[in-house]
Amino acid sequence: MTKEILIADIIDEVEEWTQFFGLIPDELIEWDMSHSLGKCTDFEIEQYECVTEVARHILQELVEEVVLDLYSSS
């Protein structure tokens, strides 16, 4: 990345920030939540991650229980 490209990127970013001048925090939060990678009501990725983690914990508990049962019965 050249120095000119870096400077142009910084200028673009600062110019984008100027649109937020004078907004109250609630307006900033509302803008951010509606313009980020996902809307504040779109939790499909987080839902998948949570379901996967819960399923992994359940499976781990079941495996541990079966191992303990097999160990204690022998």
C-alpha positions in Angstrom: 0.0 0.0 0.0 1.5 3.3 -1.0 1.6 6.4 1.1 -0.9 8.2 -1.3 -3.4 5.4 -1.0 -3.1 5.4 2.8 -3.6 9.1 2.9 -6.7 8.9 0.6 -8.2 6.2 2.8 -7.7 8.3 5.9 -9.2 11.3 4.3 -12.3 9.3 3.1 -12.7 7.9 6.7 -12.5 11.3 8.3 -15.0 12.8 5.8 -17.4 10.0 6.6 -17.1 10.8 10.3 -18.2 14.4 9.7 -21.7 13.2 9.0 -22.0 12.3 12.7 -21.1 15.7 14.0 -23.9 17.1 16.1 -25.7 13.7 16.6 -26.7 12.7 20.0 -25.6 9.2 21.3 -29.0 7.6 20.6 -28.8 8.7 17.0 -25.3 7.4 16.7 -26.3 4.0 18.1 -29.3 3.9 15.8 -27.2 4.6 12.8 -24.6 2.1 13.7 -27.1 -0.7 14.4 -28.8 -0.1 11.0 -25.6 0.1 9.0 -23.2 -2.4 10.5 -22.6 -6.0 9.1 -26.0 -7.1 10.5 -29.0 -5.4 11.8 -29.5 -5.4 15.5 -32.4 -7.9 15.0 -30.4 -10.2 12.8 -28.8 -12.8 15.0 -28.6 -15.9 12.7 -24.8 -16.2 13.1 -25.0 -15.9 16.9 -27.9 -18.3 17.1 -25.9 -20.9 15.1 -22.9 -20.4 17.3 -24.9 -20.8 20.5 -26.8 -23.8 19.3 -23.6 -25.5 18.3 -22.0 -24.7 21.6 -24.9 -26.0 23.6 -25.1 -29.2 21.5 -21.3 -29.8 22.0 -21.8 -29.4 25.8 -24.7 -31.8 25.9 -22.8 -34.4 23.8 -19.7 -34.0 26.1 -21.9 -34.6 29.2 -23.5 -37.6 27.7 -20.2 -39.1 26.7 -18.8 -38.5 30.2 -21.8 -40.1 31.7 -21.6 -43.2 29.5 -17.8 -43.5 30.3 -18.5 -43.3 34.0 -21.3 -45.9 33.8 -19.1 -48.3 31.9 -16.2 -47.7 34.3 -18.3 -48.2 37.4 -20.0 -51.4 36.0 -16.7 -53.2 35.4 
